[in-house]
Structure formats: C-alpha cells, structure tokens
Amino acid sequence: MKPLEIFKALSNETRLQILEWLKEPEKHFTSQEMSNFQDVGVCVTQFHEKLNITQSTASQHLSILHRAGLVTTKRHGKWTYYKRNEEAFHQLKEIIEHEI
C-alpha cells in the first residue's frame, strides 16, 4: 500500500463521491441497477450517468481509485464492475493511526 498514491486518489471530490456511493451502493443506485451488485459491483455506466460526466471521465476516476487499491474490479464480458476494497480502508486507518 502506497499512502501517497492513496492520498492523491482521495484528493478529488468526484472520487470521494464515488467511494461514498460504493460504501452503501444499495442506497445510491436503483434496485434494477443493483440487481447484480452483490455478485459483481457497480458498472462504470452507472457512475457516468449519476455523476453527469462522460463515460471516459468516469473510467479515469475509477482507474485512479483502482491503482490506489481503494476499489476492486471484476470483468463480465465488455463491462467492468467496481466495489470498495474495505481491506484497503482498514489498512489506511492503521497507517494514519500509527505512522502519521
């Protein structure tokens, strides 16, 4: 885990919003959108529509979060689905409490 990369990823309001939605996706996405969440996650299309940004911009934000280890991905066909990596948040908490 690279703290600097994580803090850079967290320094953007859109990415923070994405992480907040992924914390409790069932509250932030419709039941139809969420029918597969428990198995695979939230699709990039759902973020781009909810954020009102292009799909490529949403993908860039999600890619940064993924490289930082804050989200995990799962591919199904041509779609990529995202979930929060709760273990990474636990590790980040430990770093903040003990190293910073």
C-alpha positions as CSV (number, residue, x, y, z in Angstrom):
1,M,0.0,0.0,0.0
2,K,1.4,3.4,-1.1
3,P,0.0,6.1,1.1
4,L,0.9,8.9,-1.3
5,E,-0.9,7.3,-4.2
6,I,-4.0,6.8,-1.9
7,F,-4.0,10.4,-0.7
8,K,-3.7,11.6,-4.3
9,A,-6.7,9.5,-5.3
10,L,-8.6,10.9,-2.3
11,S,-7.8,14.5,-3.2
12,N,-10.6,14.7,-5.8
13,E,-14.3,15.5,-4.9
14,T,-15.6,13.2,-7.7
15,R,-13.6,10.2,-6.5
16,L,-14.6,10.8,-2.9
17,Q,-18.2,10.8,-4.1
18,I,-17.7,7.5,-5.9
19,L,-16.2,6.0,-2.7
20,E,-19.1,7.3,-0.6
21,W,-21.7,5.7,-3.0
22,L,-19.7,2.4,-3.1
23,K,-19.8,2.3,0.7
24,E,-23.6,1.7,0.6
25,P,-24.5,1.2,-3.1
26,E,-28.0,-0.1,-2.3
27,K,-28.8,3.5,-1.1
28,H,-27.4,5.3,-4.1
29,F,-28.4,3.2,-7.1
30,T,-31.9,1.9,-8.1
31,S,-32.9,-1.6,-7.4
32,Q,-32.7,-2.5,-11.1
33,E,-29.2,-1.1,-11.3
34,M,-28.3,-3.0,-8.1
35,S,-29.7,-6.4,-9.1
36,N,-26.1,-7.8,-9.7
37,F,-24.2,-5.7,-7.2
38,Q,-23.8,-8.3,-4.5
39,D,-22.1,-10.6,-7.1
40,V,-20.1,-8.2,-9.2
41,G,-20.3,-4.5,-8.2
42,V,-21.4,-1.2,-9.8
43,C,-20.8,-0.7,-13.5
44,V,-18.9,2.4,-14.8
45,T,-22.1,3.3,-16.8
46,Q,-24.0,3.8,-13.6
47,F,-21.3,6.3,-12.3
48,H,-21.1,8.3,-15.5
49,E,-24.9,8.7,-15.6
50,K,-25.2,9.6,-11.9
51,L,-22.2,12.0,-12.0
52,N,-23.3,13.5,-15.3
53,I,-19.9,13.1,-16.8
54,T,-18.6,11.3,-19.8
55,Q,-18.0,7.6,-19.5
56,S,-14.3,8.1,-20.3
57,T,-14.0,10.6,-17.4
58,A,-15.8,8.2,-15.0
59,S,-13.5,5.4,-16.2
60,Q,-10.4,7.6,-15.5
61,H,-11.6,8.3,-11.9
62,L,-12.3,4.7,-11.3
63,S,-8.9,3.7,-12.7
64,I,-7.2,6.0,-10.3
65,L,-9.1,4.6,-7.4
66,H,-8.2,1.1,-8.6
67,R,-4.5,1.8,-9.0
68,A,-4.5,3.2,-5.4
69,G,-6.1,-0.1,-4.3
70,L,-9.3,1.6,-3.0
71,V,-11.6,-0.3,-5.3
72,T,-11.6,-3.8,-6.8
73,T,-12.8,-4.7,-10.3
74,K,-14.5,-7.6,-11.9
75,R,-14.9,-8.1,-15.6
76,H,-18.1,-9.6,-17.1
77,G,-17.9,-9.6,-20.9
78,K,-17.4,-6.0,-22.0
79,W,-18.4,-4.5,-18.7
80,T,-16.2,-3.7,-15.7
81,Y,-17.8,-3.6,-12.2
82,Y,-16.4,-1.8,-9.1
83,K,-16.6,-2.4,-5.4
84,R,-14.9,-0.7,-2.5
85,N,-11.8,-2.5,-1.1
86,E,-12.7,-2.4,2.6
87,E,-9.4,-4.0,3.5
88,A,-7.6,-1.1,1.9
89,F,-9.6,1.3,4.1
90,H,-8.7,-0.7,7.2
91,Q,-5.0,-0.6,6.3
92,L,-5.2,3.2,5.6
93,K,-6.8,3.7,9.0
94,E,-3.8,1.8,10.6
95,I,-1.3,3.9,8.6
96,I,-3.0,7.1,9.8
97,E,-3.2,6.0,13.4
98,H,0.3,4.6,13.7
99,E,2.6,6.2,11.1
100,I,1.3,9.7,10.5
